[in-house]
């Protein structure tokens, strides 16, 4: 019962009680010592009759006893604060595994929970940073090593024309891969540095998606993929160039992971104040463990990195959609395909937010 009550006492009451207890202990000890001094005759009559001296003696006794009592009790009170200091020192030293288990007072419990959450987030960021460096190094190193190796082979004068052309095609392909990677890194840096969306204009998003499908028609035909579209002519305010990257990335991603003779479907519908756009394929899907990471930089479910791509496309997609005030989610399961759902604010909603009256 006492433990349950102490967990509900707030920090101001906690310190107020502590001060009251220190004061009470000081008065009791001083009173007991004064009584014992009188009982055993340690104070003579002259001192008892002189009120100034008696008051001074009691005051000095209260100061000494109060100080000693405060030092003893403050060690218990400051134990929690020292625990916080030690925990922060551990965090500063890079130990993100530490956890606080303070239960009372309530303010300390909330603070310990927040520090635990911060330590968990920092630990996750450290893992992401390590993965980012490893993946970034791998994505750049692989094509460079490949180009170097085939360039050395091409120095051999005894190569046939067909062999030389084959190796040159590989060099060109790896060079294109490096160029694409550099372009994606620059695009990601650009959109991440952009806090406010510029060059926002209303345009026909349905027509733009249809144009993107035409651009990727060769890839669709090559894999004999069946394409279904339910795309309307909706007007959406935004940066046309940025959103064009979104549709191309999602469509190219769907084609990449859809098997031959597979199926891709794009649908659009108008909600209350948003436009919903869905990209669905019937590919191999994404495992539950990989699903939360699909939007992370350089993340690829294929850990061997044998699949074309560099893991930046979906990161760029999410950042661009967020800049437009929208959201993007991914639903998938192994062998059940993948669905990306985007929600963008429509023309009327954006006008209302910007204070523009539609005519």
PEBEL-V226653 format. One record per pair of residues at least 6 apart in sequence whose C-alpha atoms are under 6 Angstrom apart, sorted by the first residue. I is the first residue (numbers start at 1). GAP is how many residues later the second one is. D is the distance in whole Angstrom. If there is no record, write none. Layout:
BEGIN
i=I gap=GAP d=D
i=I gap=GAP d=D
END
This chain:
BEGIN
i=7 gap=97 d=5
i=7 gap=98 d=6
i=9 gap=96 d=6
i=10 gap=95 d=6
i=10 gap=96 d=6
i=11 gap=94 d=6
i=26 gap=39 d=6
i=26 gap=40 d=5
i=96 gap=23 d=5
i=96 gap=27 d=5
i=99 gap=17 d=5
i=100 gap=12 d=5
i=102 gap=7 d=5
i=103 gap=6 d=5
i=135 gap=163 d=6
i=143 gap=31 d=5
i=147 gap=24 d=5
i=188 gap=128 d=6
i=197 gap=126 d=6
i=199 gap=40 d=6
i=200 gap=37 d=6
i=200 gap=38 d=4
i=200 gap=39 d=5
i=201 gap=36 d=5
i=201 gap=37 d=5
i=202 gap=33 d=6
i=202 gap=34 d=5
i=202 gap=35 d=4
i=203 gap=32 d=5
i=203 gap=33 d=6
i=204 gap=29 d=6
i=204 gap=30 d=6
i=204 gap=31 d=5
i=205 gap=29 d=6
i=206 gap=25 d=6
i=206 gap=26 d=5
i=206 gap=27 d=5
i=206 gap=28 d=6
i=223 gap=37 d=5
i=224 gap=36 d=6
i=224 gap=37 d=5
i=225 gap=36 d=5
i=225 gap=37 d=5
i=225 gap=38 d=6
i=226 gap=37 d=5
i=227 gap=36 d=6
i=227 gap=37 d=5
i=227 gap=38 d=6
i=228 gap=37 d=5
i=229 gap=36 d=6
i=229 gap=37 d=5
i=229 gap=38 d=6
i=230 gap=37 d=5
i=231 gap=36 d=6
i=231 gap=37 d=5
i=236 gap=110 d=5
i=236 gap=111 d=5
i=237 gap=110 d=6
i=246 gap=71 d=5
i=249 gap=64 d=6
i=257 gap=26 d=6
i=258 gap=25 d=4
i=263 gap=18 d=6
i=263 gap=19 d=6
i=264 gap=16 d=6
i=264 gap=17 d=4
i=265 gap=14 d=6
i=265 gap=15 d=5
i=266 gap=12 d=6
i=266 gap=13 d=5
i=267 gap=10 d=6
i=267 gap=11 d=5
i=268 gap=8 d=6
i=268 gap=9 d=5
i=269 gap=7 d=5
i=273 gap=73 d=6
i=273 gap=76 d=6
i=274 gap=70 d=5
i=274 gap=71 d=4
i=274 gap=72 d=5
i=275 gap=68 d=6
i=275 gap=69 d=5
i=275 gap=71 d=6
i=276 gap=66 d=6
i=276 gap=67 d=5
i=277 gap=64 d=6
i=277 gap=65 d=5
i=278 gap=62 d=6
i=278 gap=63 d=5
i=279 gap=60 d=6
i=279 gap=61 d=5
i=280 gap=58 d=6
i=280 gap=59 d=4
i=281 gap=56 d=5
i=281 gap=57 d=6
i=282 gap=55 d=4
i=283 gap=54 d=4
i=284 gap=50 d=6
i=284 gap=51 d=4
i=284 gap=53 d=6
i=285 gap=47 d=6
i=285 gap=48 d=5
i=285 gap=49 d=5
i=285 gap=50 d=5
i=285 gap=51 d=6
i=285 gap=52 d=4
i=285 gap=53 d=5
i=286 gap=46 d=6
i=286 gap=47 d=5
i=286 gap=48 d=5
i=287 gap=46 d=6
i=287 gap=47 d=6
i=295 gap=19 d=5
i=295 gap=20 d=5
i=296 gap=19 d=6
i=297 gap=15 d=5
i=297 gap=18 d=6
i=298 gap=12 d=6
i=298 gap=13 d=4
i=298 gap=14 d=5
i=299 gap=12 d=5
i=300 gap=11 d=6
i=326 gap=17 d=5
i=326 gap=18 d=5
i=327 gap=15 d=6
i=327 gap=16 d=5
i=328 gap=13 d=6
i=328 gap=14 d=4
i=329 gap=11 d=6
i=329 gap=12 d=5
i=330 gap=9 d=6
i=330 gap=10 d=5
i=331 gap=7 d=6
i=331 gap=8 d=5
i=332 gap=6 d=4
END
